[in-house]
Amino acid sequence: MHKLTLATVAALLSLGASAMAETQNWNITEENSVGIKNAQGKWTVNVEAGKISGKAELEGTNGSPVTYKVEGTVKDGVYTVTMSDRSDGKKGCVWTGHTPAAGGQQSHGLIGEAPCEGSKLIIRAGF
């Protein structure tokens, strides 16, 4: 009986630990630093213990798909996300997102810059 109880408790604990990872869909808008829209779509991310991982599926203003991987961290409300294997060829992109400042055009979600090799994006994320 004790073995069955211990096995049940162990199974429930392992399910509870995996359930702590939360999959989220974030609505994403990427813009060139001069304000011309580049792509809109979503990031499907897993957030667990301060770690972020997932994928991006966006559509450029010319109708072409933009896909890439996202990996990063969140600490004290600041999100740092590396975007790799971008289908649009941008390299070295790292986004630092935070809650928007009060009084700005965006009142919720996250906003931040993502310097890339040779360019810079402004990324807005809504949950």
C-alpha positions, -999 to 999 in steps of 0.1 A, spaced: 0 0 0 28 24 9 45 17 -25 13 25 -43 9 57 -24 45 68 -30 42 60 -67 10 81 -69 25 110 -50 56 109 -73 34 108 -104 14 138 -92 45 158 -83 60 151 -118 28 162 -134 26 193 -113 62 203 -122 55 200 -159 23 219 -156 42 248 -141 56 255 -176 31 277 -192 26 280 -230 15 315 -241 7 331 -274 20 367 -276 8 390 -304 39 406 -319 45 436 -341 80 442 -354 89 476 -369 120 491 -384 135 517 -361 121 544 -385 85 532 -379 78 513 -411 60 481 -402 79 450 -410 59 420 -397 30 410 -375 20 377 -360 27 357 -328 53 341 -306 43 308 -291 65 306 -260 70 285 -229 78 304 -198 92 284 -169 113 295 -139 124 327 -156 133 309 -189 116 316 -222 117 294 -253 95 290 -284 89 300 -320 77 330 -340 53 330 -369 48 364 -384 38 378 -418 57 406 -434 40 436 -449 48 421 -484 29 390 -474 60 368 -469 62 346 -438 88 355 -412 97 326 -388 124 322 -362 132 307 -328 131 326 -295 150 319 -263 157 341 -233 150 351 -198 127 372 -177 140 389 -145 124 417 -126 100 424 -154 126 427 -181 125 402 -210 157 395 -229 151 373 -259 175 361 -286 159 355 -320 177 329 -341 173 312 -374 153 341 -388 138 334 -422 143 370 -433 181 368 -429 184 392 -399 212 380 -376 223 387 -340 189 400 -329 183 403 -292 152 420 -279 150 437 -245 113 441 -236 97 458 -207 64 473 -196 57 506 -214 63 538 -197 32 556 -184 17 581 -208 31 564 -239 11 552 -270 11 516 -257 -5 511 -223 -1 474 -218 20 444 -229 57 449 -235 78 471 -258 115 472 -265 143 474 -291 161 445 -308 194 455 -323 204 431 -351 235 431 -373 231 461 -395 196 471 -383 173 476 -353 137 466 -347 111 479 -323 90 450 -310 57 453 -293 42 422 -275 7 418 -262 -6 389 -242 
